[in-house]
Amino acid sequence: QINLRQGGHLSKLSFVDLAGSEWFNDSVAHEKETALEGAEINKSLLSLKECIRALGGKDSYGLKAEEKANRHIPFRGSKLTRLLKDSLVGTPGACKTLMIAQVSPASGAWEHSLNTLRYADRV
C-alpha cells in the first residue's frame, strides 16, 4: 500500500495479490496449512465480491438512491475488505477502483484462467 499526500489531498494505491485459483488438490503436499490458507483466500474473494456488489456492482442497477444508501456493506467479512474499505468507499466521484485479472495462455491452466475470468465478470 502506498499513501501519497500532496497539498490537502491523499492518494492511496493498494496492490493485492488474491491468488484465488491455487487449489488445494493442485498442491504437491496436502498440508493443513495450505488448506487453511486456501480457505482464507476464498473467504476474502467472496467478501470482496459481496462488498463490491453492495456498493454498486451489477446487482444494484435499477435500485433507488434511498435503497442504495440503506444497504449493509459487509466490510467486516474478511481482513482484505477491512483493508480496502477506504479505497472502495472513498469520496463519491473521487474514488476509483480497478481490478486486474491475470490469466495464463498455457493450455494446462485453462481451468484456472476461466475461473479467474468468471470471478472478475461476476464482480
C-alpha positions as CSV (number, residue, x, y, z in Angstrom):
1,Q,0.0,0.0,0.0
2,I,1.3,3.4,-1.0
3,N,0.0,6.6,0.5
4,L,0.8,10.0,-1.1
5,R,-0.1,13.3,0.4
6,Q,0.1,16.4,-1.8
7,G,-1.5,19.7,-0.6
8,G,-4.7,18.7,1.1
9,H,-5.2,15.6,-1.0
10,L,-4.4,12.0,0.0
11,S,-3.9,9.4,-2.7
12,K,-3.8,5.7,-1.8
13,L,-2.6,2.9,-4.1
14,S,-3.1,-0.7,-3.0
15,F,-1.8,-3.8,-4.7
16,V,-3.4,-7.0,-3.6
17,D,-2.5,-10.4,-5.0
18,L,-5.6,-12.5,-4.5
19,A,-4.1,-15.8,-5.8
20,G,-7.6,-17.4,-5.7
21,S,-7.0,-20.1,-8.3
22,E,-4.5,-22.0,-6.3
23,W,-6.5,-25.1,-5.5
24,F,-5.7,-27.4,-2.6
25,N,-5.8,-30.5,-4.9
26,D,-3.1,-29.0,-7.2
27,S,-0.5,-28.6,-4.4
28,V,2.1,-31.3,-4.0
29,A,1.8,-31.6,-0.2
30,H,-1.7,-31.6,1.1
31,E,-0.9,-29.9,4.3
32,K,-3.4,-28.4,6.8
33,E,-1.7,-25.0,6.5
34,T,-2.1,-25.0,2.7
35,A,-5.8,-25.9,3.1
36,L,-6.4,-23.1,5.7
37,E,-4.6,-20.6,3.5
38,G,-6.8,-21.5,0.5
39,A,-9.9,-21.3,2.6
40,E,-8.9,-17.8,3.8
41,I,-8.2,-16.7,0.2
42,N,-11.7,-17.9,-0.9
43,K,-13.3,-16.2,2.1
44,S,-11.6,-12.9,1.1
45,L,-12.7,-13.3,-2.5
46,L,-16.3,-13.9,-1.5
47,S,-16.3,-10.9,0.9
48,L,-14.8,-8.6,-1.7
49,K,-17.4,-9.7,-4.2
50,E,-20.2,-9.1,-1.7
51,C,-18.8,-5.6,-0.8
52,I,-18.5,-4.5,-4.5
53,R,-22.0,-5.8,-5.3
54,A,-23.4,-3.9,-2.3
55,L,-21.6,-0.7,-3.3
56,G,-23.0,-0.6,-6.8
57,G,-22.0,-3.6,-8.8
58,K,-24.1,-5.4,-11.3
59,D,-26.8,-6.3,-8.7
60,S,-27.5,-2.7,-7.8
61,Y,-28.7,-1.4,-11.2
62,G,-32.3,-0.2,-11.0
63,L,-32.3,0.4,-7.3
64,K,-33.4,3.8,-6.0
65,A,-30.8,6.1,-4.3
66,E,-32.5,5.6,-0.9
67,E,-32.3,1.8,-1.3
68,K,-28.6,2.0,-2.1
69,A,-28.0,4.3,0.9
70,N,-29.7,1.9,3.3
71,R,-27.8,-1.2,2.2
72,H,-25.5,-3.1,4.5
73,I,-21.9,-3.3,3.2
74,P,-20.2,-6.4,4.7
75,F,-16.6,-4.9,5.2
76,R,-16.1,-7.0,8.3
77,G,-16.3,-10.2,6.3
78,S,-12.5,-10.5,5.8
79,K,-9.2,-8.8,6.5
80,L,-9.0,-7.9,2.8
81,T,-12.2,-6.0,2.8
82,R,-11.4,-4.2,6.0
83,L,-8.0,-3.2,4.5
84,L,-9.6,-2.0,1.2
85,K,-12.6,-0.2,2.8
86,D,-11.2,3.3,2.3
87,S,-10.4,2.5,-1.3
88,L,-13.8,1.1,-2.1
89,V,-15.9,3.8,-0.3
90,G,-13.9,7.0,-0.5
91,T,-15.4,10.3,-1.7
92,P,-18.1,9.8,-4.3
93,G,-16.7,10.6,-7.7
94,A,-13.1,10.8,-6.4
95,C,-12.6,7.1,-5.6
96,K,-11.5,4.8,-8.4
97,T,-11.0,1.1,-8.1
98,L,-9.6,-1.2,-10.7
99,M,-9.4,-5.0,-10.8
100,I,-6.9,-6.7,-13.0
101,A,-7.5,-10.4,-13.6
102,Q,-4.3,-12.2,-14.7
103,V,-4.8,-15.3,-16.8
104,S,-2.4,-17.8,-18.3
105,P,-2.0,-18.6,-22.0
106,A,-0.8,-22.1,-21.1
107,S,-3.3,-24.9,-22.1
108,G,-2.7,-26.6,-18.8
109,A,-4.0,-23.6,-16.9
110,W,-7.2,-23.1,-18.8
111,E,-9.5,-24.1,-15.9
112,H,-7.8,-21.6,-13.6
113,S,-7.9,-18.9,-16.2
114,L,-11.6,-19.5,-16.8
115,N,-12.4,-19.4,-13.1
116,T,-10.5,-16.1,-12.8
117,L,-12.4,-14.5,-15.7
118,R,-15.7,-15.8,-14.3
119,Y,-14.9,-14.2,-10.9
120,A,-13.9,-10.8,-12.5
121,D,-17.1,-10.9,-14.6
122,R,-19.4,-11.5,-11.6
123,V,-17.9,-8.6,-9.7
